Amino acid sequence: MANIKSQKKRILTNAKRAERNKAVRSELKTRVKTATRSAGTDQGDESYRLAQKKLDKAASKGIIHKNQAARRKSRLAKKANAAAAAS
């Protein structure tokens, strides 16, 4: 454990941020999973749009890298388009 007061505070704030980021990442995974599963159905467009929005927001907040968000959105779009074409 650190002896310096500012470092003790930094440890606490880092823990809070890590917890918050963990929750956002978990929600991202859930949104992408539901968008993938519902691709091609009538609620597929809405879940796809929501997943895309969450990815963009996480990238803008710095929780995930912007290129990772772009890659995941691209893969999601590819799956959605393939499912729509199959239907």
MARMARTI-518387 format. One line per field, with one value per atom (N, C-alpha, C): residue number from 1; residue in three letters; atom name; x, y, z. Coordinates in Angstrom, 1 decimal, padded with zeros to 4 digits. Layout:
<rs>
pos	NUM  ... .
code	Ala  ... .
site	CA  ... .
px	X  ... .
py	Y  ... .
pz	Z  ... .
</rs>
This chain:
<rs>
pos	1  1  1  2  2  2  3  3  3  4  4  4  5  5  5  6  6  6  7  7  7  8  8  8  9  9  9  10  10  10  11  11  11  12  12  12  13  13  13  14  14  14  15  15  15  16  16  16  17  17  17  18  18  18  19  19  19  20  20  20  21  21  21  22  22  22  23  23  23  24  24  24  25  25  25  26  26  26  27  27  27  28  28  28  29  29  29  30  30  30  31  31  31  32  32  32  33  33  33  34  34  34  35  35  35  36  36  36  37  37  37  38  38  38  39  39  39  40  40  40  41  41  41  42  42  42  43  43  43  44  44  44  45  45  45  46  46  46  47  47  47  48  48  48  49  49  49  50  50  50  51  51  51  52  52  52  53  53  53  54  54  54  55  55  55  56  56  56  57  57  57  58  58  58  59  59  59  60  60  60  61  61  61  62  62  62  63  63  63  64  64  64  65  65  65  66  66  66  67  67  67  68  68  68  69  69  69  70  70  70  71  71  71  72  72  72  73  73  73  74  74  74  75  75  75  76  76  76  77  77  77  78  78  78  79  79  79  80  80  80  81  81  81  82  82  82  83  83  83  84  84  84  85  85  85  86  86  86  87  87  87 .
code	Met  Met  Met  Ala  Ala  Ala  Asn  Asn  Asn  Ile  Ile  Ile  Lys  Lys  Lys  Ser  Ser  Ser  Gln  Gln  Gln  Lys  Lys  Lys  Lys  Lys  Lys  Arg  Arg  Arg  Ile  Ile  Ile  Leu  Leu  Leu  Thr  Thr  Thr  Asn  Asn  Asn  Ala  Ala  Ala  Lys  Lys  Lys  Arg  Arg  Arg  Ala  Ala  Ala  Glu  Glu  Glu  Arg  Arg  Arg  Asn  Asn  Asn  Lys  Lys  Lys  Ala  Ala  Ala  Val  Val  Val  Arg  Arg  Arg  Ser  Ser  Ser  Glu  Glu  Glu  Leu  Leu  Leu  Lys  Lys  Lys  Thr  Thr  Thr  Arg  Arg  Arg  Val  Val  Val  Lys  Lys  Lys  Thr  Thr  Thr  Ala  Ala  Ala  Thr  Thr  Thr  Arg  Arg  Arg  Ser  Ser  Ser  Ala  Ala  Ala  Gly  Gly  Gly  Thr  Thr  Thr  Asp  Asp  Asp  Gln  Gln  Gln  Gly  Gly  Gly  Asp  Asp  Asp  Glu  Glu  Glu  Ser  Ser  Ser  Tyr  Tyr  Tyr  Arg  Arg  Arg  Leu  Leu  Leu  Ala  Ala  Ala  Gln  Gln  Gln  Lys  Lys  Lys  Lys  Lys  Lys  Leu  Leu  Leu  Asp  Asp  Asp  Lys  Lys  Lys  Ala  Ala  Ala  Ala  Ala  Ala  Ser  Ser  Ser  Lys  Lys  Lys  Gly  Gly  Gly  Ile  Ile  Ile  Ile  Ile  Ile  His  His  His  Lys  Lys  Lys  Asn  Asn  Asn  Gln  Gln  Gln  Ala  Ala  Ala  Ala  Ala  Ala  Arg  Arg  Arg  Arg  Arg  Arg  Lys  Lys  Lys  Ser  Ser  Ser  Arg  Arg  Arg  Leu  Leu  Leu  Ala  Ala  Ala  Lys  Lys  Lys  Lys  Lys  Lys  Ala  Ala  Ala  Asn  Asn  Asn  Ala  Ala  Ala  Ala  Ala  Ala  Ala  Ala  Ala  Ala  Ala  Ala  Ala  Ala  Ala  Ser  Ser  Ser .
site	N  CA  C  N  CA  C  N  CA  C  N  CA  C  N  CA  C  N  CA  C  N  CA  C  N  CA  C  N  CA  C  N  CA  C  N  CA  C  N  CA  C  N  CA  C  N  CA  C  N  CA  C  N  CA  C  N  CA  C  N  CA  C  N  CA  C  N  CA  C  N  CA  C  N  CA  C  N  CA  C  N  CA  C  N  CA  C  N  CA  C  N  CA  C  N  CA  C  N  CA  C  N  CA  C  N  CA  C  N  CA  C  N  CA  C  N  CA  C  N  CA  C  N  CA  C  N  CA  C  N  CA  C  N  CA  C  N  CA  C  N  CA  C  N  CA  C  N  CA  C  N  CA  C  N  CA  C  N  CA  C  N  CA  C  N  CA  C  N  CA  C  N  CA  C  N  CA  C  N  CA  C  N  CA  C  N  CA  C  N  CA  C  N  CA  C  N  CA  C  N  CA  C  N  CA  C  N  CA  C  N  CA  C  N  CA  C  N  CA  C  N  CA  C  N  CA  C  N  CA  C  N  CA  C  N  CA  C  N  CA  C  N  CA  C  N  CA  C  N  CA  C  N  CA  C  N  CA  C  N  CA  C  N  CA  C  N  CA  C  N  CA  C  N  CA  C  N  CA  C  N  CA  C  N  CA  C  N  CA  C  N  CA  C  N  CA  C  N  CA  C  N  CA  C .
px	000.8  000.0  000.9  000.4  001.2  001.2  002.2  002.2  001.8  001.9  001.6  000.1  -000.4  -001.9  -002.5  -001.8  -002.4  -002.4  -001.4  -001.4  -002.5  -002.8  -003.9  -005.2  -005.4  -006.6  -006.6  -005.5  -005.4  -005.8  -005.4  -005.8  -007.3  -007.9  -009.4  -010.1  -009.7  -010.3  -010.1  -009.0  -008.7  -009.7  -009.9  -010.8  -012.2  -012.6  -014.0  -014.1  -013.1  -013.2  -013.1  -012.3  -012.3  -013.6  -014.3  -015.6  -016.6  -016.6  -017.5  -017.2  -015.9  -015.6  -016.0  -015.8  -016.2  -017.7  -018.5  -020.0  -020.3  -019.6  -019.8  -019.4  -018.3  -017.8  -018.8  -019.3  -020.2  -021.5  -022.0  -023.2  -022.9  -021.7  -021.4  -021.5  -020.9  -020.9  -022.4  -023.2  -024.6  -025.4  -025.2  -025.8  -025.4  -024.1  -023.6  -024.2  -024.2  -024.8  -026.2  -027.0  -028.5  -028.7  -027.9  -028.0  -027.6  -026.6  -026.2  -027.3  -027.9  -028.9  -030.2  -030.6  -031.8  -031.7  -030.5  -030.3  -031.3  -031.9  -032.9  -034.3  -034.5  -035.9  -036.4  -037.6  -038.2  -037.6  -037.1  -036.5  -035.0  -034.5  -033.0  -032.5  -033.2  -032.7  -032.5  -033.5  -033.4  -032.3  -032.1  -031.0  -029.6  -029.6  -028.3  -028.0  -029.0  -028.8  -028.3  -028.9  -028.5  -027.1  -026.7  -025.4  -024.4  -024.7  -023.8  -023.6  -024.7  -024.7  -023.8  -023.9  -023.2  -021.7  -021.4  -020.0  -019.3  -020.1  -019.6  -019.4  -020.3  -020.2  -019.0  -018.8  -017.7  -016.4  -016.3  -015.1  -014.9  -015.9  -015.8  -015.3  -015.8  -015.4  -014.0  -013.4  -012.1  -012.1  -013.3  -013.3  -012.8  -013.1  -012.5  -011.8  -010.9  -010.2  -011.1  -011.0  -011.9  -011.8  -010.6  -010.5  -011.2  -011.1  -011.8  -013.3  -013.8  -015.3  -015.6  -014.8  -015.0  -015.0  -014.1  -014.0  -015.2  -015.6  -016.8  -018.1  -018.2  -019.4  -019.4  -018.2  -018.1  -018.5  -018.1  -018.4  -019.9  -020.4  -021.8  -022.7  -022.3  -023.0  -023.0  -021.8  -021.7  -022.6  -022.7  -023.6  -025.1  -025.4  -026.8  -027.2  -026.3  -026.6  -026.7  -025.9  -026.0  -027.3  -027.7  -029.0  -030.2  -030.1  -031.2  -031.3  -030.1  -030.1  -030.7  -030.4  -030.9  -032.4  -032.9  -034.4  -035.2 .
py	-001.2  000.0  001.2  002.2  003.5  004.3  005.1  005.9  007.3  007.7  009.1  009.2  010.3  010.6  010.6  011.3  011.4  010.0  009.2  007.9  007.0  007.1  006.4  006.8  008.1  008.5  008.0  008.0  007.5  006.1  005.3  003.8  003.7  004.5  004.4  004.9  005.9  006.4  005.4  004.8  003.8  002.6  002.2  001.1  001.4  002.7  003.1  003.1  003.6  003.7  002.3  001.4  000.0  -000.6  -000.4  -001.0  -000.5  000.8  001.5  000.9  000.9  000.4  -001.1  -001.8  -003.3  -003.4  -002.6  -002.6  -002.2  -001.2  -000.8  -001.9  -002.5  -003.6  -004.7  -005.0  -006.1  -005.8  -004.6  -004.2  -004.3  -003.8  -003.9  -005.3  -006.3  -007.6  -008.1  -007.8  -008.2  -007.6  -006.3  -005.6  -006.2  -006.5  -007.1  -008.5  -009.2  -010.6  -010.6  -009.7  -009.7  -009.2  -008.3  -007.8  -008.9  -009.7  -010.8  -011.9  -012.2  -013.2  -012.8  -011.5  -011.0  -010.5  -010.7  -010.2  -010.9  -010.1  -010.7  -010.8  -010.5  -010.5  -009.1  -008.9  -007.5  -006.6  -007.1  -006.3  -006.2  -006.8  -006.9  -005.5  -004.7  -003.3  -002.5  -002.6  -001.8  -002.2  -003.5  -004.0  -003.7  -003.7  -003.4  -001.9  -001.0  000.4  000.7  000.0  000.2  -000.3  -001.4  -001.9  -001.0  -000.5  000.5  001.7  002.2  003.4  003.2  002.0  001.7  001.6  001.0  000.9  002.3  003.2  004.5  005.3  005.1  005.9  005.4  004.1  003.5  004.0  004.1  004.6  006.0  006.8  008.3  008.5  007.6  007.8  007.2  006.5  005.9  004.5  003.9  002.6  001.5  001.7  000.8  001.7  001.2  002.0  002.3  003.4  003.7  002.8  002.2  001.2  -000.1  -000.4  -001.6  -001.5  -000.3  000.0  -000.1  000.5  000.4  -001.0  -001.8  -003.2  -004.0  -003.8  -004.5  -004.1  -002.8  -002.4  -002.9  -003.0  -003.6  -005.0  -005.8  -007.2  -007.4  -006.6  -006.6  -006.3  -005.3  -004.9  -006.1  -006.7  -007.8  -009.0  -009.3  -010.3  -009.9  -008.7  -008.2  -008.2  -007.8  -007.8  -009.2  -010.1  -011.5  -012.2  -011.8  -012.4  -011.8  -010.5  -009.9  -010.5  -010.7  -011.3  -012.8  -013.5  -014.9  -014.9  -013.9  -013.9  -013.6 .
pz	000.0  000.0  000.0  -000.7  -000.8  000.5  000.7  001.9  001.5  000.3  -000.1  -000.3  000.3  000.3  -001.1  -002.0  -003.3  -004.0  -003.7  -004.3  -003.8  -002.5  -001.9  -002.6  -002.8  -003.5  -004.9  -005.6  -007.0  -007.0  -006.1  -006.0  -005.9  -005.1  -004.9  -006.2  -006.8  -008.0  -009.2  -009.2  -010.3  -010.1  -008.9  -008.6  -009.0  -008.8  -009.1  -010.7  -011.3  -012.8  -013.4  -012.8  -013.3  -013.2  -012.1  -011.9  -012.9  -013.1  -014.1  -015.5  -015.9  -017.2  -017.4  -016.3  -016.4  -016.7  -016.1  -016.3  -017.7  -018.3  -019.6  -020.6  -020.4  -021.3  -021.3  -020.1  -020.0  -020.7  -020.6  -021.4  -022.9  -023.3  -024.7  -025.2  -024.5  -024.9  -025.1  -024.1  -024.1  -025.3  -025.6  -026.7  -028.0  -028.2  -029.4  -029.6  -028.5  -028.6  -029.0  -028.4  -028.7  -030.1  -030.6  -032.0  -032.9  -032.6  -033.5  -033.5  -032.4  -032.3  -033.0  -032.9  -033.4  -034.9  -035.5  -036.8  -037.8  -038.6  -039.6  -039.1  -037.8  -037.3  -037.3  -036.9  -036.9  -035.8  -034.7  -033.7  -033.9  -035.0  -035.2  -035.5  -036.3  -036.6  -035.4  -034.5  -033.2  -032.4  -032.2  -031.4  -032.0  -033.4  -034.1  -033.9  -034.0  -033.8  -032.4  -031.4  -030.0  -029.7  -030.3  -030.1  -030.7  -031.9  -032.6  -031.7  -031.1  -030.3  -029.1  -028.4  -027.2  -027.6  -028.7  -029.1  -029.4  -030.0  -030.3  -029.0  -028.1  -026.8  -026.0  -026.0  -025.2  -025.8  -027.2  -027.8  -027.5  -027.5  -027.2  -025.8  -024.9  -023.4  -023.2  -024.1  -024.0  -023.3  -023.2  -022.5  -023.5  -024.8  -025.8  -026.8  -027.6  -028.6  -029.7  -030.4  -031.5  -032.7  -032.9  -034.0  -033.6  -032.3  -031.9  -032.1  -031.7  -031.9  -033.4  -034.3  -035.7  -036.2  -035.7  -036.2  -035.7  -034.5  -034.0  -034.7  -035.0  -035.7  -037.1  -037.7  -039.1  -039.1  -038.1  -038.1  -037.8  -036.9  -036.6  -037.8  -038.6  -039.8  -040.8  -040.9  -041.9  -041.5  -040.2  -039.8  -040.0  -039.7  -039.9  -041.4  -042.2  -043.7  -044.2  -043.7  -044.2  -043.7  -042.5  -042.0  -042.7  -043.1  -043.8  -045.2  -045.8  -047.2  -047.2  -046.1  -046.0  -045.8  -045.1  -044.8  -046.0 .
</rs>
